[in-house]
């Protein structure tokens, strides 16, 4: 068995539309201070291989971060159900070829958050089994 970091696990909406870093982003719309918004995302293994040791977490946007860390990705948690429990990092043992897994993104705006737009990324890491 050989592993490789070049995975292709896409993030989609429930209709199969691809979310990307700069277009068709996950839209939380307007959120008030201390408000919690929970939205589903679908992980879709498009690698053509089994993917293992998968981690998913909110992180700074690599090219277009907007807002403070504390107000964006550090205020975001993930869960396997719409009601939690919530984690900073989700681990998935493996995904078979073309498998889809639904996760939930919980963005809760801190009471001391700066007003304005926020933008961050959701990162998926893992290894393919070649």
Rosetta blueprint (number, residue, H / E / L):
1 X L
2 X L
3 X E
4 X E
5 X L
6 X L
7 X L
8 X L
9 X E
10 X E
11 X E
12 X E
13 X L
14 X L
15 X L
16 X L
17 X L
18 X E
19 X E
20 X L
21 X L
22 X L
23 X L
24 X L
25 X L
26 X L
27 X L
28 X L
29 X L
30 X L
31 X L
32 X L
33 X L
34 X L
35 X L
36 X E
37 X E
38 X E
39 X E
40 X E
41 X E
42 X E
43 X E
44 X E
45 X E
46 X L
47 X L
48 X L
49 X L
50 X L
51 X E
52 X E
53 X E
54 X E
55 X E
56 X E
57 X E
58 X E
59 X E
60 X L
61 X L
62 X L
63 X L
64 X L
65 X L
66 X E
67 X L
68 X L
69 X H
70 X H
71 X H
72 X L
73 X H
74 X H
75 X H
76 X E
77 X E
78 X E
79 X E
80 X L
81 X L
82 X L
83 X L
84 X L
85 X L
86 X L
87 X E
88 X L
89 X E
90 X E
91 X E
92 X E
93 X E
94 X E
95 X E
96 X L
97 X L
98 X L
99 X L
100 X E
101 X E
102 X E
103 X E
104 X E
105 X E
106 X E
107 X E
108 X E
109 X L
110 X L
111 X L
112 X L
113 X L
114 X L
115 X L
116 X L
117 X L
118 X L
119 X E
120 X L
121 X E
122 X E
123 X E
124 X E
125 X E
126 X E
127 X E
128 X E
129 X E
130 X L
